Every structure is written in structure tokens, then in C-alpha cells.
Amino acid sequence: MNNAGIINRNAPLWEIEATEFSDVVDVNLKGTANIIRHFVPAMVKNKSGGIVNFISGWGRSTAAEVAPYCATKWAIEGLTQALAQELPPGMATVPLNPGIIDTGMLRSCFGGLASGYPAPPEWAKIAVPFLLKLGASDNGRPLTVPIRGANG
């Protein structure tokens, strides 16, 4: 499971410094690719295993003031789709939108409204059984953890 990620400070794209933009790309996108390069060769050799690359709701839509984050999560979605075409039969990779989770990163964007969403332990109770059901037939399928948040 590739779940490393950082978000830029909330600001219009033209106000994001190049170094901050690069940091988001380095952690979110390049970090995902580096983990794939490190672990997947052994998985391919054994012709088994699965790779779950965490994206975000903002990897399938966008929001103001988080353009670098959105861009990297969209890129991970595409990277995962391409990787799915490269894997041997019996293996799988999926781009996973974990849903909205009350984390420090979410609070940087949503403020106190983030508390209307599940905290990580609550999320895990739903996500773990969902993730354990993934298999080769899911290869390349964009998935979303079925959680409920502030609106039910």
C-alpha cells in the first residue's frame, strides 16, 4: 500500500513556490513510483501480489488552492492504470480513493468541518475488510472505500 502524501499550503497555484510544488511532486508522485520500483520486481518474479496506490477524491476531481496536490493524485491514478497493463496475469494494482478521513492534512483544508468525517481508526474498520477482498480481477479498477461522512 502506497499511502505517503503531503499537501501544499492553501493558496492559488501562482502563489505556490516552485520548491513547495516540487516537494509535493517528490513525495506524492515520485515516492509512489520509488516504492513500486523497489517492491514490484519481486512480486512479478513470484507472479503474485497486489499494489494499492492511494489517490484522493482530488485525484478524480479538483479543488481551489490545492492544485499541486490534485495534480499528483491525478498522476498517481494514471500511473496505476498504466502499471495495471504491465503486470502479469494473477497480479493487481488499483488506484484507491480512501474517502474523506479526519486527518491533520484534511483539517488544513476543511478546518473544524473535518471532524464530521471518520478518524483513521474508524476508517480502518471499514477499509481493511474492503481491501482484504481485492484480487486479480480488480486489476486497474479505480476504487473508493465506501465510507460515510458529514452528510451521512
CNS distance restraints for C-alpha pairs under 8 A (distance, minus, plus):
assign (resid   1 and name CA) (resid  51 and name CA) 5.93 0.50 0.50
assign (resid   1 and name CA) (resid  52 and name CA) 4.68 0.50 0.50
assign (resid   1 and name CA) (resid  53 and name CA) 5.96 0.50 0.50
assign (resid   1 and name CA) (resid  54 and name CA) 7.35 0.50 0.50
assign (resid   2 and name CA) (resid  32 and name CA) 6.02 0.50 0.50
assign (resid   2 and name CA) (resid  35 and name CA) 7.27 0.50 0.50
assign (resid   2 and name CA) (resid  51 and name CA) 7.62 0.50 0.50
assign (resid   2 and name CA) (resid  52 and name CA) 6.14 0.50 0.50
assign (resid   2 and name CA) (resid  53 and name CA) 4.79 0.50 0.50
assign (resid   2 and name CA) (resid  54 and name CA) 5.88 0.50 0.50
assign (resid   3 and name CA) (resid  32 and name CA) 8.00 0.50 0.50
assign (resid   3 and name CA) (resid  53 and name CA) 6.66 0.50 0.50
assign (resid   3 and name CA) (resid  54 and name CA) 5.25 0.50 0.50
assign (resid   4 and name CA) (resid  27 and name CA) 6.82 0.50 0.50
assign (resid   4 and name CA) (resid  28 and name CA) 6.21 0.50 0.50
assign (resid   4 and name CA) (resid  31 and name CA) 7.23 0.50 0.50
assign (resid   4 and name CA) (resid  32 and name CA) 7.49 0.50 0.50
assign (resid   5 and name CA) (resid  24 and name CA) 7.58 0.50 0.50
assign (resid   5 and name CA) (resid  27 and name CA) 6.03 0.50 0.50
assign (resid   5 and name CA) (resid  28 and name CA) 4.85 0.50 0.50
assign (resid   6 and name CA) (resid  24 and name CA) 5.93 0.50 0.50
assign (resid   6 and name CA) (resid  27 and name CA) 6.78 0.50 0.50
assign (resid   6 and name CA) (resid  28 and name CA) 6.65 0.50 0.50
assign (resid   6 and name CA) (resid  69 and name CA) 7.50 0.50 0.50
assign (resid   6 and name CA) (resid 105 and name CA) 7.55 0.50 0.50
assign (resid   7 and name CA) (resid  24 and name CA) 6.32 0.50 0.50
assign (resid   7 and name CA) (resid  66 and name CA) 7.20 0.50 0.50
assign (resid   7 and name CA) (resid  68 and name CA) 7.67 0.50 0.50
assign (resid   7 and name CA) (resid  69 and name CA) 5.46 0.50 0.50
assign (resid   7 and name CA) (resid 105 and name CA) 6.89 0.50 0.50
assign (resid   8 and name CA) (resid  16 and name CA) 7.78 0.50 0.50
assign (resid   8 and name CA) (resid  20 and name CA) 6.71 0.50 0.50
assign (resid   8 and name CA) (resid  21 and name CA) 7.17 0.50 0.50
assign (resid   8 and name CA) (resid  24 and name CA) 6.66 0.50 0.50
assign (resid   8 and name CA) (resid  66 and name CA) 6.27 0.50 0.50
assign (resid   8 and name CA) (resid  68 and name CA) 6.73 0.50 0.50
assign (resid   8 and name CA) (resid  69 and name CA) 6.50 0.50 0.50
assign (resid   9 and name CA) (resid  16 and name CA) 7.88 0.50 0.50
assign (resid   9 and name CA) (resid  65 and name CA) 7.79 0.50 0.50
assign (resid   9 and name CA) (resid  66 and name CA) 7.40 0.50 0.50
assign (resid   9 and name CA) (resid 108 and name CA) 7.81 0.50 0.50
assign (resid  10 and name CA) (resid  65 and name CA) 4.81 0.50 0.50
assign (resid  10 and name CA) (resid  66 and name CA) 5.93 0.50 0.50
assign (resid  10 and name CA) (resid 108 and name CA) 7.72 0.50 0.50
assign (resid  10 and name CA) (resid 109 and name CA) 6.91 0.50 0.50
assign (resid  11 and name CA) (resid  15 and name CA) 6.15 0.50 0.50
assign (resid  11 and name CA) (resid  16 and name CA) 6.57 0.50 0.50
assign (resid  11 and name CA) (resid  64 and name CA) 7.87 0.50 0.50
assign (resid  11 and name CA) (resid  65 and name CA) 4.37 0.50 0.50
assign (resid  11 and name CA) (resid  66 and name CA) 6.89 0.50 0.50
assign (resid  12 and name CA) (resid  16 and name CA) 6.85 0.50 0.50
assign (resid  12 and name CA) (resid  64 and name CA) 6.93 0.50 0.50
assign (resid  12 and name CA) (resid  65 and name CA) 4.68 0.50 0.50
assign (resid  12 and name CA) (resid  66 and name CA) 7.50 0.50 0.50
assign (resid  12 and name CA) (resid  67 and name CA) 7.66 0.50 0.50
assign (resid  13 and name CA) (resid  65 and name CA) 6.52 0.50 0.50
assign (resid  13 and name CA) (resid  66 and name CA) 7.52 0.50 0.50
assign (resid  13 and name CA) (resid  67 and name CA) 6.05 0.50 0.50
assign (resid  13 and name CA) (resid  68 and name CA) 7.40 0.50 0.50
assign (resid  16 and name CA) (resid  20 and name CA) 6.50 0.50 0.50
assign (resid  16 and name CA) (resid  21 and name CA) 6.52 0.50 0.50
assign (resid  17 and name CA) (resid  21 and name CA) 6.34 0.50 0.50
assign (resid  18 and name CA) (resid  22 and name CA) 6.09 0.50 0.50
assign (resid  19 and name CA) (resid  23 and name CA) 6.12 0.50 0.50
assign (resid  20 and name CA) (resid  24 and name CA) 6.43 0.50 0.50
assign (resid  21 and name CA) (resid  25 and name CA) 6.40 0.50 0.50
assign (resid  21 and name CA) (resid  68 and name CA) 5.95 0.50 0.50
assign (resid  22 and name CA) (resid  26 and name CA) 5.90 0.50 0.50
assign (resid  23 and name CA) (resid  27 and name CA) 6.17 0.50 0.50
assign (resid  24 and name CA) (resid  28 and name CA) 5.82 0.50 0.50
assign (resid  24 and name CA) (resid  29 and name CA) 7.79 0.50 0.50
assign (resid  24 and name CA) (resid  68 and name CA) 6.63 0.50 0.50
assign (resid  24 and name CA) (resid  69 and name CA) 6.51 0.50 0.50
assign (resid  24 and name CA) (resid  72 and name CA) 7.48 0.50 0.50
assign (resid  25 and name CA) (resid  29 and name CA) 5.23 0.50 0.50
assign (resid  25 and name CA) (resid  30 and name CA) 6.39 0.50 0.50
assign (resid  25 and name CA) (resid  68 and name CA) 7.41 0.50 0.50
assign (resid  25 and name CA) (resid  69 and name CA) 7.88 0.50 0.50
assign (resid  25 and name CA) (resid  72 and name CA) 6.05 0.50 0.50
assign (resid  26 and name CA) (resid  30 and name CA) 4.84 0.50 0.50
assign (resid  26 and name CA) (resid  31 and name CA) 6.15 0.50 0.50
assign (resid  27 and name CA) (resid  31 and name CA) 4.81 0.50 0.50
assign (resid  27 and name CA) (resid  32 and name CA) 7.60 0.50 0.50
assign (resid  28 and name CA) (resid  32 and name CA) 6.26 0.50 0.50
assign (resid  28 and name CA) (resid  69 and name CA) 7.96 0.50 0.50
assign (resid  28 and name CA) (resid  72 and name CA) 6.14 0.50 0.50
assign (resid  28 and name CA) (resid  73 and name CA) 7.38 0.50 0.50
assign (resid  29 and name CA) (resid  33 and name CA) 6.42 0.50 0.50
assign (resid  29 and name CA) (resid  72 and name CA) 5.61 0.50 0.50
assign (resid  29 and name CA) (resid  73 and name CA) 7.49 0.50 0.50
assign (resid  29 and name CA) (resid  75 and name CA) 7.03 0.50 0.50
assign (resid  29 and name CA) (resid  76 and name CA) 6.23 0.50 0.50
assign (resid  30 and name CA) (resid  34 and name CA) 6.02 0.50 0.50
assign (resid  31 and name CA) (resid  35 and name CA) 6.29 0.50 0.50
assign (resid  32 and name CA) (resid  36 and name CA) 6.34 0.50 0.50
assign (resid  32 and name CA) (resid  53 and name CA) 7.30 0.50 0.50
assign (resid  32 and name CA) (resid  76 and name CA) 7.60 0.50 0.50
assign (resid  33 and name CA) (resid  37 and name CA) 6.18 0.50 0.50
assign (resid  34 and name CA) (resid  38 and name CA) 6.17 0.50 0.50
assign (resid  35 and name CA) (resid  39 and name CA) 6.15 0.50 0.50
assign (resid  36 and name CA) (resid  40 and name CA) 5.36 0.50 0.50
assign (resid  37 and name CA) (resid  41 and name CA) 6.93 0.50 0.50
assign (resid  39 and name CA) (resid  43 and name CA) 6.72 0.50 0.50
assign (resid  40 and name CA) (resid  44 and name CA) 5.96 0.50 0.50
assign (resid  41 and name CA) (resid  45 and name CA) 6.15 0.50 0.50
assign (resid  42 and name CA) (resid  46 and name CA) 6.30 0.50 0.50
assign (resid  43 and name CA) (resid  47 and name CA) 5.86 0.50 0.50
assign (resid  43 and name CA) (resid  48 and name CA) 5.60 0.50 0.50
assign (resid  43 and name CA) (resid  49 and name CA) 5.79 0.50 0.50
assign (resid  44 and name CA) (resid  48 and name CA) 6.58 0.50 0.50
assign (resid  44 and name CA) (resid  49 and name CA) 7.98 0.50 0.50
assign (resid  44 and name CA) (resid  87 and name CA) 7.18 0.50 0.50
assign (resid  44 and name CA) (resid  88 and name CA) 6.90 0.50 0.50
assign (resid  44 and name CA) (resid  91 and name CA) 7.92 0.50 0.50
assign (resid  47 and name CA) (resid  88 and name CA) 6.63 0.50 0.50
assign (resid  47 and name CA) (resid  89 and name CA) 7.48 0.50 0.50
assign (resid  47 and name CA) (resid  90 and name CA) 6.54 0.50 0.50
assign (resid  47 and name CA) (resid  91 and name CA) 6.52 0.50 0.50
assign (resid  48 and name CA) (resid  90 and name CA) 6.08 0.50 0.50
assign (resid  48 and name CA) (resid  91 and name CA) 5.25 0.50 0.50
assign (resid  49 and name CA) (resid  90 and name CA) 7.87 0.50 0.50
assign (resid  49 and name CA) (resid  91 and name CA) 5.41 0.50 0.50
assign (resid  49 and name CA) (resid  92 and name CA) 6.79 0.50 0.50
assign (resid  50 and name CA) (resid  91 and name CA) 5.75 0.50 0.50
assign (resid  50 and name CA) (resid  92 and name CA) 4.73 0.50 0.50
assign (resid  50 and name CA) (resid  93 and name CA) 5.45 0.50 0.50
assign (resid  50 and name CA) (resid 135 and name CA) 7.34 0.50 0.50
assign (resid  50 and name CA) (resid 136 and name CA) 7.72 0.50 0.50
assign (resid  51 and name CA) (resid  92 and name CA) 6.32 0.50 0.50
assign (resid  51 and name CA) (resid  93 and name CA) 4.42 0.50 0.50
assign (resid  51 and name CA) (resid  94 and name CA) 6.48 0.50 0.50
assign (resid  52 and name CA) (resid  93 and name CA) 5.65 0.50 0.50
assign (resid  52 and name CA) (resid  94 and name CA) 5.13 0.50 0.50
assign (resid  52 and name CA) (resid  95 and name CA) 6.11 0.50 0.50
assign (resid  52 and name CA) (resid  96 and name CA) 6.44 0.50 0.50
assign (resid  53 and name CA) (resid  76 and name CA) 7.21 0.50 0.50
assign (resid  53 and name CA) (resid  77 and name CA) 7.96 0.50 0.50
assign (resid  53 and name CA) (resid  80 and name CA) 7.01 0.50 0.50
assign (resid  53 and name CA) (resid  93 and name CA) 7.43 0.50 0.50
assign (resid  53 and name CA) (resid  94 and name CA) 6.24 0.50 0.50
assign (resid  53 and name CA) (resid  95 and name CA) 4.94 0.50 0.50
assign (resid  53 and name CA) (resid  96 and name CA) 5.92 0.50 0.50
assign (resid  54 and name CA) (resid  76 and name CA) 7.94 0.50 0.50
assign (resid  54 and name CA) (resid  95 and name CA) 5.94 0.50 0.50
assign (resid  54 and name CA) (resid  96 and name CA) 4.81 0.50 0.50
assign (resid  54 and name CA) (resid  97 and name CA) 6.03 0.50 0.50
assign (resid  54 and name CA) (resid  98 and name CA) 6.81 0.50 0.50
assign (resid  55 and name CA) (resid  59 and name CA) 5.57 0.50 0.50
assign (resid  55 and name CA) (resid  73 and name CA) 4.96 0.50 0.50
assign (resid  55 and name CA) (resid  74 and name CA) 7.37 0.50 0.50
assign (resid  55 and name CA) (resid  76 and name CA) 6.42 0.50 0.50
assign (resid  55 and name CA) (resid  77 and name CA) 6.57 0.50 0.50
assign (resid  55 and name CA) (resid  95 and name CA) 6.19 0.50 0.50
assign (resid  55 and name CA) (resid  96 and name CA) 5.63 0.50 0.50
assign (resid  55 and name CA) (resid  97 and name CA) 5.17 0.50 0.50
assign (resid  55 and name CA) (resid  98 and name CA) 7.39 0.50 0.50
assign (resid  56 and name CA) (resid  60 and name CA) 7.23 0.50 0.50
assign (resid  56 and name CA) (resid  73 and name CA) 6.23 0.50 0.50
assign (resid  56 and name CA) (resid  96 and name CA) 7.35 0.50 0.50
assign (resid  56 and name CA) (resid  97 and name CA) 4.65 0.50 0.50
assign (resid  56 and name CA) (resid  98 and name CA) 6.45 0.50 0.50
assign (resid  56 and name CA) (resid  99 and name CA) 6.96 0.50 0.50
assign (resid  57 and name CA) (resid  61 and name CA) 6.23 0.50 0.50
assign (resid  57 and name CA) (resid  97 and name CA) 5.81 0.50 0.50
assign (resid  57 and name CA) (resid  98 and name CA) 7.85 0.50 0.50
assign (resid  57 and name CA) (resid  99 and name CA) 6.56 0.50 0.50
assign (resid  57 and name CA) (resid 100 and name CA) 7.65 0.50 0.50
assign (resid  58 and name CA) (resid  62 and name CA) 5.04 0.50 0.50
assign (resid  58 and name CA) (resid  63 and name CA) 6.97 0.50 0.50
assign (resid  58 and name CA) (resid  69 and name CA) 7.74 0.50 0.50
assign (resid  58 and name CA) (resid  70 and name CA) 5.12 0.50 0.50
assign (resid  58 and name CA) (resid  73 and name CA) 6.64 0.50 0.50
assign (resid  58 and name CA) (resid  74 and name CA) 7.41 0.50 0.50
assign (resid  59 and name CA) (resid  70 and name CA) 5.59 0.50 0.50
assign (resid  59 and name CA) (resid  71 and name CA) 7.24 0.50 0.50
assign (resid  59 and name CA) (resid  72 and name CA) 7.50 0.50 0.50
assign (resid  59 and name CA) (resid  73 and name CA) 4.26 0.50 0.50
assign (resid  59 and name CA) (resid  74 and name CA) 4.17 0.50 0.50
assign (resid  59 and name CA) (resid  75 and name CA) 7.66 0.50 0.50
assign (resid  59 and name CA) (resid  76 and name CA) 7.75 0.50 0.50
assign (resid  59 and name CA) (resid  77 and name CA) 6.75 0.50 0.50
assign (resid  59 and name CA) (resid  97 and name CA) 7.76 0.50 0.50
assign (resid  60 and name CA) (resid  73 and name CA) 7.90 0.50 0.50
assign (resid  60 and name CA) (resid  74 and name CA) 6.30 0.50 0.50
assign (resid  61 and name CA) (resid  70 and name CA) 7.71 0.50 0.50
assign (resid  62 and name CA) (resid  66 and name CA) 8.00 0.50 0.50
assign (resid  62 and name CA) (resid  67 and name CA) 7.39 0.50 0.50
assign (resid  62 and name CA) (resid  70 and name CA) 6.04 0.50 0.50
assign (resid  63 and name CA) (resid  67 and name CA) 7.06 0.50 0.50
assign (resid  63 and name CA) (resid  70 and name CA) 7.53 0.50 0.50
assign (resid  66 and name CA) (resid  70 and name CA) 6.21 0.50 0.50
assign (resid  67 and name CA) (resid  71 and name CA) 6.00 0.50 0.50
assign (resid  68 and name CA) (resid  72 and name CA) 6.35 0.50 0.50
assign (resid  69 and name CA) (resid  73 and name CA) 6.33 0.50 0.50
assign (resid  70 and name CA) (resid  74 and name CA) 6.13 0.50 0.50
assign (resid  71 and name CA) (resid  75 and name CA) 6.15 0.50 0.50
assign (resid  72 and name CA) (resid  76 and name CA) 6.21 0.50 0.50
assign (resid  73 and name CA) (resid  77 and name CA) 6.37 0.50 0.50
assign (resid  74 and name CA) (resid  78 and name CA) 6.55 0.50 0.50
assign (resid  75 and name CA) (resid  79 and name CA) 6.02 0.50 0.50
assign (resid  76 and name CA) (resid  80 and name CA) 5.95 0.50 0.50
assign (resid  76 and name CA) (resid  95 and name CA) 7.33 0.50 0.50
assign (resid  77 and name CA) (resid  81 and name CA) 6.31 0.50 0.50
assign (resid  77 and name CA) (resid  95 and name CA) 5.49 0.50 0.50
assign (resid  77 and name CA) (resid 142 and name CA) 7.77 0.50 0.50
assign (resid  78 and name CA) (resid  82 and name CA) 6.27 0.50 0.50
assign (resid  79 and name CA) (resid  83 and name CA) 6.14 0.50 0.50
assign (resid  80 and name CA) (resid  84 and name CA) 6.09 0.50 0.50
assign (resid  80 and name CA) (resid  93 and name CA) 6.55 0.50 0.50
assign (resid  80 and name CA) (resid  94 and name CA) 6.36 0.50 0.50
assign (resid  80 and name CA) (resid  95 and name CA) 5.89 0.50 0.50
assign (resid  80 and name CA) (resid 140 and name CA) 6.89 0.50 0.50
assign (resid  81 and name CA) (resid  85 and name CA) 6.80 0.50 0.50
assign (resid  81 and name CA) (resid  93 and name CA) 7.96 0.50 0.50
assign (resid  81 and name CA) (resid  94 and name CA) 7.53 0.50 0.50
assign (resid  81 and name CA) (resid  95 and name CA) 7.55 0.50 0.50
assign (resid  81 and name CA) (resid 140 and name CA) 5.27 0.50 0.50
assign (resid  81 and name CA) (resid 141 and name CA) 7.90 0.50 0.50
assign (resid  82 and name CA) (resid  86 and name CA) 6.73 0.50 0.50
assign (resid  83 and name CA) (resid  87 and name CA) 6.38 0.50 0.50
assign (resid  83 and name CA) (resid  93 and name CA) 7.17 0.50 0.50
assign (resid  83 and name CA) (resid 140 and name CA) 7.98 0.50 0.50
assign (resid  84 and name CA) (resid  92 and name CA) 6.46 0.50 0.50
assign (resid  84 and name CA) (resid  93 and name CA) 5.58 0.50 0.50
assign (resid  84 and name CA) (resid  94 and name CA) 7.54 0.50 0.50
assign (resid  84 and name CA) (resid 139 and name CA) 5.86 0.50 0.50
assign (resid  84 and name CA) (resid 140 and name CA) 4.96 0.50 0.50
assign (resid  85 and name CA) (resid 140 and name CA) 7.55 0.50 0.50
assign (resid  87 and name CA) (resid  91 and name CA) 6.27 0.50 0.50
assign (resid  87 and name CA) (resid  92 and name CA) 7.11 0.50 0.50
assign (resid  89 and name CA) (resid 136 and name CA) 7.53 0.50 0.50
assign (resid  90 and name CA) (resid 136 and name CA) 5.17 0.50 0.50
assign (resid  91 and name CA) (resid 135 and name CA) 7.53 0.50 0.50
assign (resid  91 and name CA) (resid 136 and name CA) 5.12 0.50 0.50
assign (resid  91 and name CA) (resid 139 and name CA) 7.08 0.50 0.50
assign (resid  92 and name CA) (resid 135 and name CA) 6.47 0.50 0.50
assign (resid  92 and name CA) (resid 136 and name CA) 4.83 0.50 0.50
assign (resid  92 and name CA) (resid 137 and name CA) 7.43 0.50 0.50
assign (resid  92 and name CA) (resid 138 and name CA) 6.41 0.50 0.50
assign (resid  92 and name CA) (resid 139 and name CA) 4.13 0.50 0.50
assign (resid  92 and name CA) (resid 140 and name CA) 6.92 0.50 0.50
assign (resid  93 and name CA) (resid 138 and name CA) 7.54 0.50 0.50
assign (resid  93 and name CA) (resid 139 and name CA) 5.13 0.50 0.50
assign (resid  93 and name CA) (resid 140 and name CA) 5.74 0.50 0.50
assign (resid  94 and name CA) (resid 138 and name CA) 6.98 0.50 0.50
assign (resid  94 and name CA) (resid 139 and name CA) 5.93 0.50 0.50
assign (resid  94 and name CA) (resid 140 and name CA) 5.07 0.50 0.50
assign (resid  94 and name CA) (resid 141 and name CA) 5.65 0.50 0.50
assign (resid  94 and name CA) (resid 142 and name CA) 5.96 0.50 0.50
assign (resid  94 and name CA) (resid 143 and name CA) 6.92 0.50 0.50
assign (resid  95 and name CA) (resid 140 and name CA) 7.23 0.50 0.50
assign (resid  95 and name CA) (resid 141 and name CA) 7.08 0.50 0.50
assign (resid  95 and name CA) (resid 142 and name CA) 5.14 0.50 0.50
assign (resid  95 and name CA) (resid 143 and name CA) 6.32 0.50 0.50
assign (resid  96 and name CA) (resid 142 and name CA) 6.21 0.50 0.50
assign (resid  96 and name CA) (resid 143 and name CA) 4.96 0.50 0.50
assign (resid  96 and name CA) (resid 144 and name CA) 5.57 0.50 0.50
assign (resid  96 and name CA) (resid 145 and name CA) 7.40 0.50 0.50
assign (resid  97 and name CA) (resid 142 and name CA) 7.84 0.50 0.50
assign (resid  97 and name CA) (resid 143 and name CA) 6.17 0.50 0.50
assign (resid  97 and name CA) (resid 144 and name CA) 4.52 0.50 0.50
assign (resid  97 and name CA) (resid 145 and name CA) 6.46 0.50 0.50
assign (resid  98 and name CA) (resid 127 and name CA) 7.81 0.50 0.50
assign (resid  98 and name CA) (resid 144 and name CA) 5.78 0.50 0.50
assign (resid  98 and name CA) (resid 145 and name CA) 5.11 0.50 0.50
assign (resid  99 and name CA) (resid 144 and name CA) 6.40 0.50 0.50
assign (resid  99 and name CA) (resid 145 and name CA) 5.84 0.50 0.50
assign (resid  99 and name CA) (resid 146 and name CA) 7.23 0.50 0.50
assign (resid  99 and name CA) (resid 147 and name CA) 6.39 0.50 0.50
assign (resid 100 and name CA) (resid 106 and name CA) 7.96 0.50 0.50
assign (resid 100 and name CA) (resid 117 and name CA) 6.37 0.50 0.50
assign (resid 100 and name CA) (resid 118 and name CA) 7.51 0.50 0.50
assign (resid 100 and name CA) (resid 147 and name CA) 7.83 0.50 0.50
assign (resid 100 and name CA) (resid 149 and name CA) 7.08 0.50 0.50
assign (resid 101 and name CA) (resid 106 and name CA) 7.17 0.50 0.50
assign (resid 101 and name CA) (resid 114 and name CA) 7.57 0.50 0.50
assign (resid 101 and name CA) (resid 117 and name CA) 5.56 0.50 0.50
assign (resid 101 and name CA) (resid 118 and name CA) 5.30 0.50 0.50
assign (resid 101 and name CA) (resid 119 and name CA) 5.79 0.50 0.50
assign (resid 101 and name CA) (resid 120 and name CA) 6.44 0.50 0.50
assign (resid 101 and name CA) (resid 123 and name CA) 6.96 0.50 0.50
assign (resid 102 and name CA) (resid 106 and name CA) 6.07 0.50 0.50
assign (resid 102 and name CA) (resid 107 and name CA) 7.04 0.50 0.50
assign (resid 102 and name CA) (resid 114 and name CA) 5.15 0.50 0.50
assign (resid 102 and name CA) (resid 115 and name CA) 5.82 0.50 0.50
assign (resid 102 and name CA) (resid 116 and name CA) 7.55 0.50 0.50
assign (resid 102 and name CA) (resid 117 and name CA) 5.34 0.50 0.50
assign (resid 102 and name CA) (resid 118 and name CA) 5.63 0.50 0.50
assign (resid 102 and name CA) (resid 119 and name CA) 4.79 0.50 0.50
assign (resid 102 and name CA) (resid 120 and name CA) 6.90 0.50 0.50
assign (resid 103 and name CA) (resid 107 and name CA) 6.23 0.50 0.50
assign (resid 103 and name CA) (resid 114 and name CA) 7.50 0.50 0.50
assign (resid 103 and name CA) (resid 119 and name CA) 6.84 0.50 0.50
assign (resid 103 and name CA) (resid 120 and name CA) 7.35 0.50 0.50
assign (resid 104 and name CA) (resid 108 and name CA) 6.33 0.50 0.50
assign (resid 105 and name CA) (resid 109 and name CA) 7.09 0.50 0.50
assign (resid 106 and name CA) (resid 110 and name CA) 5.84 0.50 0.50
assign (resid 106 and name CA) (resid 111 and name CA) 7.50 0.50 0.50
assign (resid 106 and name CA) (resid 114 and name CA) 6.22 0.50 0.50
assign (resid 107 and name CA) (resid 111 and name CA) 4.44 0.50 0.50
assign (resid 107 and name CA) (resid 112 and name CA) 6.56 0.50 0.50
assign (resid 107 and name CA) (resid 113 and name CA) 7.57 0.50 0.50
assign (resid 107 and name CA) (resid 114 and name CA) 5.51 0.50 0.50
assign (resid 110 and name CA) (resid 114 and name CA) 5.47 0.50 0.50
assign (resid 115 and name CA) (resid 119 and name CA) 7.79 0.50 0.50
assign (resid 116 and name CA) (resid 149 and name CA) 6.02 0.50 0.50
assign (resid 116 and name CA) (resid 150 and name CA) 4.41 0.50 0.50
assign (resid 117 and name CA) (resid 148 and name CA) 7.32 0.50 0.50
assign (resid 117 and name CA) (resid 149 and name CA) 4.41 0.50 0.50
assign (resid 117 and name CA) (resid 150 and name CA) 5.50 0.50 0.50
assign (resid 118 and name CA) (resid 122 and name CA) 5.55 0.50 0.50
assign (resid 118 and name CA) (resid 123 and name CA) 5.69 0.50 0.50
assign (resid 118 and name CA) (resid 148 and name CA) 7.74 0.50 0.50
assign (resid 118 and name CA) (resid 149 and name CA) 6.50 0.50 0.50
assign (resid 119 and name CA) (resid 123 and name CA) 6.14 0.50 0.50
assign (resid 120 and name CA) (resid 124 and name CA) 6.05 0.50 0.50
assign (resid 121 and name CA) (resid 125 and name CA) 6.60 0.50 0.50
assign (resid 122 and name CA) (resid 126 and name CA) 7.08 0.50 0.50
assign (resid 123 and name CA) (resid 127 and name CA) 5.97 0.50 0.50
assign (resid 123 and name CA) (resid 147 and name CA) 7.27 0.50 0.50
assign (resid 124 and name CA) (resid 128 and name CA) 5.51 0.50 0.50
assign (resid 125 and name CA) (resid 129 and name CA) 7.30 0.50 0.50
assign (resid 126 and name CA) (resid 130 and name CA) 6.64 0.50 0.50
assign (resid 126 and name CA) (resid 145 and name CA) 7.67 0.50 0.50
assign (resid 126 and name CA) (resid 146 and name CA) 7.57 0.50 0.50
assign (resid 126 and name CA) (resid 147 and name CA) 7.05 0.50 0.50
assign (resid 127 and name CA) (resid 131 and name CA) 5.96 0.50 0.50
assign (resid 127 and name CA) (resid 145 and name CA) 6.02 0.50 0.50
assign (resid 127 and name CA) (resid 146 and name CA) 7.81 0.50 0.50
assign (resid 128 and name CA) (resid 132 and name CA) 6.07 0.50 0.50
assign (resid 129 and name CA) (resid 133 and name CA) 6.58 0.50 0.50
assign (resid 130 and name CA) (resid 134 and name CA) 7.20 0.50 0.50
assign (resid 130 and name CA) (resid 145 and name CA) 7.06 0.50 0.50
assign (resid 134 and name CA) (resid 138 and name CA) 6.26 0.50 0.50
assign (resid 135 and name CA) (resid 139 and name CA) 7.33 0.50 0.50
assign (resid 148 and name CA) (resid 152 and name CA) 5.39 0.50 0.50
